[in-house]
Amino acid sequence: MTVPRNPNEVITRSLLRLVDVPGLDRPAALITLDNGLDHTKPNTFGPAGLSSLDNAVTEALAAEPAFVAVTGKPYIFCVGADVTGMPLLADRDQAREIGRLGHRVFGRLRTSAVPTFAFVNGAAMGGGLELALHCHYRTLSGGAAALALPEVSLGLVPGWGGTQLLPNLIGIVGAAQVVIQNPLTQNRMLKPKQAAELGIADVLLEPADFLERSLEWAGQVVRGEIQVTRPEVDREMWDGVLYFARQTLDERLHGAVPAAYQALELLELAREAPAGAADGDPDGLPPGMAAEVEALAELIFSEELRSGLYSFDLVQRRAKRPVGAPDRELARPVTKVGIVGAGLMASQLALLFARRLQVPVVLTDLDQSRVDKGVGYVHAEIDKLVGKGRLSEGTAAKLRALVSGSVDKGVFADADFVIEAVFEDLAVKKQVWAELEKIVSPEAVLATNTSSLSVSAMAADLEHPERVVGFHFFNPVAVLPLLEIVRGGRTDDATLATAFAVGKELRKSCVLVADAPAFVVNRLLTRFLGEIFAAVDAGTPPEVADAALDPLGLPMRPLALLQLVGPAVAYHVGGTLHAAFPDRFAVSENLRRIAESGRPLVVDGEVNSEVAALLEVGSAPLTAEEVRRRALDALAQEVRLMLDEGVVAEPQDIDLCMILGAGWPFHLGGVTPYLDRSGTSERVTGRRFLPRGAASLPG
């Protein structure tokens, strides 16, 4: 069985050279992974890349070296399998062959009689980290960007040894975190220090002379001058850890992500360290590794993986090249930023702008105490970053000096970019801009962080409405990567280009959206939550309505999401959308009562009984299935209307917004692939959002 050639594979070549190491009478064989491109195009392994590594290992061992080491091109070790080839696989046998090929090649380093080392000089993810795990020893650069086994987030499992080798290296607790928990927590990555503390690396070295020190350290190991000792793995706690992990998955995912449960079963098989071949296994793989291959073959032909690959492509490619963004050459320089307001959102923005743009940032508010509180918040957050080792004291001092405050808006006179984060009321925001227009230069960009109001209406009475743009962040600002950039009716290209340039400097993923009520994420979430509350208003028990969407595996239940957003904010946005679309967005009096009460919706994961007592409901309760169907139907209808209205260019932009702004999981593809594969799209709108095979299995 051969794997089909992927014409799009960027081949990572394994370049061999023999290097002399002081104190050794034979040279070492150093294999460098390099796809010939710069660090923005990471090394990956497709069939041709694995073949190149296989040949390099053969040549290296033939040279009878003192040891064999694998490292990567500058800044990159390897970030895993080349996923672009997966949709080309015709059947499970070909998928199995991909799994077996990786095991055969990587396994040569694990079973080698010659000592093998991984010099992890940069980012190592998925198959890249698995390659390192197959080596006998690992050095790690303190400058490596990230380490992870992110496969579960895509709908896969580590299929080249990760589920078997990692728990036998660092124990089941750490392995469950890296293999399951981190991928399901916004695909959290490990920093080098964390990876070393877990025991993934044997030694953490400075990046400046990483290769030289790695060779020196490896030479000392080979000569016996350094004895590498690792803690004994505790196998008594295996059952308890996995039982707890399964409970957590059930509570959070309710079976919605098959890959997570497959990974759990593979970790169970890893209790016995890989040794001996599974019965009848053609490549002599140990049982757990043979099971990895079978799991990989099954998941490659799942709808969840196709949605995951689609999501991955959106985040890795589309998010970096925003559709509809003007030529960046039109952008104006930004040398000073003004922020109107000094509350929590404004203060978060001040910290972000100062850290990323490294320019003066000034906040204003109605009185000095508010200004002082806002600036104090920023300084306190900077101090926390220093305490965590994420900022040097010198950098922190510079940032503190960049952030200031005033009650006089005159400080904005020389600002190139001013953003308001004041109360969500159109009259208030129009007044702010009217005052500011008399102060700032005609070229200064005026950005609004409104979550639902019309940017065009906000700018309507200004002398220069063309320099007003929507700049909608998501809370918490430091965590969620989405930035909805809203083009008002008269926003010009220079303003828009400047907004996109600033967004990129802030390291946000920007999506261009039209000036429509609540834009993308808030409009869809409000419609979605509206159906949940409509069910409660009709008499559905809150706990039934809240759990109705569990089969989707969303990051949080609706009421927890509502609590995070804030009932008052949700009620206000709902009112804006009701005014625009009264036939689809109702105003729930129960939501108003909850907002006015100030009581938490959820306590210890359960609906607050005090809140439930406030509700006035009807006598026509719905089942969970009925609630789910209505919520999904509403989403499908709203997405189609948004596309017809031109709120965004394509369904992919809506999905990108839901992934990055609402944390909706990769396995759903954001939202439209799930609506397609569940049949909701065609039932509600008469057609799919995406062509068959775009984020689903073909045919």
Summary of the structure (lengths in Angstrom):
residues: 699
radius of gyration: 27.4
end to end distance: 23.6
largest distance: 86.5
contacts: 2503
relative contact order: 0.07
helix: 50%
strand: 12%
